[in-house]
Amino acid sequence: MPINPGVRLIRTDRLTPAVEYAYAAVADAPVRSIWVAGACPLDLDGNTVAVGDYAGQAHQVMRNLVTALESAGASLTDVAKTTVYVASTRQADLVTAWQVYREYMGEHDVPSTLLGVTVLGYADQLVEVEAVAVVPVP
């Protein structure tokens, strides 16, 4: 993925390097900010896909996130922050969804929060990802 020069990922030797994400991101001005609603595991008909499958739903969520970003004139490399929600109290389920998320994000390891939650908004929904992206002002 091409790097967005407007998003600078911050790491420091004063915090552990053992995490799979940057600790902060800086969007150097002038930029246009894009807030993406939580991408859900829904198909075009509004049906929840991959019922009961954390990885399957995470793939659909990430495909939907890519589509939403593209519709706003951005890509995954323009993302400055994400929040990943997983409807589970089991850490293994969170890790499963996170691994799929990381596949899509690749080397662009933006600051992110991974949360286990009780329930998400759609029937049988297990995963959701929301994002903030920035793109250079044309």
C-alpha positions as CSV (number, residue, x, y, z in Angstrom):
1,M,0.0,0.0,0.0
2,P,1.3,3.5,-0.8
3,I,2.1,5.6,2.3
4,N,0.1,8.8,2.9
5,P,2.8,11.5,3.7
6,G,0.1,13.4,5.6
7,V,-0.2,10.7,8.3
8,R,2.9,10.4,10.5
9,L,2.8,7.4,12.8
10,I,4.4,8.0,16.2
11,R,6.5,5.4,18.1
12,T,8.7,6.0,21.1
13,D,11.4,4.0,22.9
14,R,9.7,5.2,26.2
15,L,6.8,2.7,25.5
16,T,7.0,-1.0,24.7
17,P,7.7,-1.9,21.0
18,A,5.8,-5.2,21.6
19,V,2.4,-3.8,20.3
20,E,1.2,-4.1,16.7
21,Y,0.3,-0.4,16.3
22,A,1.8,3.1,16.6
23,Y,1.0,4.9,19.8
24,A,-0.2,8.1,18.0
25,A,-0.7,9.5,14.6
26,V,-0.1,13.1,13.5
27,A,-2.0,14.6,10.5
28,D,0.1,17.4,9.2
29,A,-2.0,20.3,7.8
30,P,-3.6,21.0,5.5
31,V,-5.7,17.9,5.4
32,R,-9.3,16.9,5.0
33,S,-10.6,14.7,7.8
34,I,-12.9,11.7,7.1
35,W,-14.9,10.0,9.9
36,V,-16.1,6.6,8.9
37,A,-19.1,5.1,10.7
38,G,-18.5,1.6,12.1
39,A,-18.1,-0.8,9.2
40,C,-20.4,-3.8,9.8
41,P,-20.4,-7.3,8.4
42,L,-23.4,-6.6,6.1
43,D,-23.9,-7.6,2.5
44,L,-25.6,-5.4,-0.1
45,D,-29.0,-6.7,1.0
46,G,-28.4,-5.7,4.6
47,N,-27.9,-9.3,5.8
48,T,-25.2,-10.2,8.4
49,V,-22.7,-12.5,6.7
50,A,-20.7,-15.3,8.3
51,V,-23.0,-15.8,11.3
52,G,-21.0,-17.1,14.2
53,D,-17.6,-16.7,12.4
54,Y,-15.4,-13.9,13.8
55,A,-12.8,-14.1,11.0
56,G,-15.5,-14.2,8.3
57,Q,-17.2,-11.2,9.7
58,A,-13.9,-9.3,10.1
59,H,-13.2,-9.9,6.4
60,Q,-16.6,-8.5,5.4
61,V,-16.1,-5.5,7.8
62,M,-12.7,-4.7,6.3
63,R,-14.0,-5.0,2.7
64,N,-16.9,-2.6,3.7
65,L,-14.5,-0.2,5.4
66,V,-12.3,-0.1,2.2
67,T,-15.5,0.6,0.2
68,A,-16.6,3.4,2.5
69,L,-13.1,5.0,2.5
70,E,-12.9,4.8,-1.3
71,S,-16.3,6.4,-1.6
72,A,-14.9,9.3,0.5
73,G,-11.8,9.6,-1.6
74,A,-9.5,7.7,0.8
75,S,-7.8,4.4,1.4
76,L,-6.6,2.3,4.3
77,T,-3.2,4.1,4.2
78,D,-5.0,7.4,4.9
79,V,-6.5,6.0,8.2
80,A,-5.1,7.8,11.3
81,K,-7.1,5.9,14.0
82,T,-9.4,2.9,14.3
83,T,-11.5,1.3,16.9
84,V,-12.2,-2.5,16.6
85,Y,-15.3,-3.8,18.4
86,V,-15.8,-7.5,19.0
87,A,-18.9,-8.9,20.6
88,S,-17.2,-11.4,23.0
89,T,-15.8,-11.8,26.4
90,R,-13.2,-14.2,25.1
91,Q,-9.8,-12.8,24.3
92,A,-9.2,-15.4,21.6
93,D,-12.2,-14.0,19.7
94,L,-10.8,-10.5,19.9
95,V,-7.4,-11.9,18.6
96,T,-9.1,-13.7,15.7
97,A,-10.8,-10.4,14.6
98,W,-7.6,-8.4,15.2
99,Q,-5.5,-10.8,13.0
100,V,-7.9,-10.2,10.1
101,Y,-7.8,-6.5,10.7
102,R,-4.0,-6.5,10.7
103,E,-4.0,-8.5,7.3
104,Y,-5.8,-5.6,5.7
105,M,-3.9,-2.8,7.4
106,G,-0.5,-4.4,6.6
107,E,2.5,-2.1,7.5
108,H,0.1,0.8,8.2
109,D,-0.1,0.1,11.9
110,V,-2.2,3.1,13.0
111,P,-3.2,3.7,16.6
112,S,-6.1,1.4,17.3
113,T,-8.3,0.3,20.2
114,L,-9.5,-3.3,20.4
115,L,-12.6,-3.8,22.6
116,G,-14.7,-6.7,23.7
117,V,-18.3,-5.6,24.0
118,T,-21.5,-7.2,25.1
119,V,-23.5,-6.7,21.9
120,L,-23.4,-4.9,18.5
121,G,-26.2,-3.3,16.6
122,Y,-27.3,-5.8,14.0
123,A,-28.6,-9.3,14.4
124,D,-25.8,-11.9,14.8
125,Q,-23.1,-9.1,14.4
126,L,-19.8,-10.0,16.0
127,V,-17.3,-7.4,14.6
128,E,-17.3,-3.7,13.7
129,V,-14.5,-1.3,12.8
130,E,-14.7,2.5,12.8
131,A,-12.0,4.8,11.4
132,V,-10.8,8.3,11.1
133,A,-8.8,9.1,7.9
134,V,-7.1,12.2,6.6
135,V,-6.2,13.1,3.0
136,P,-4.2,16.0,1.7
137,V,-6.4,19.0,0.7
138,P,-6.4,19.1,-3.1
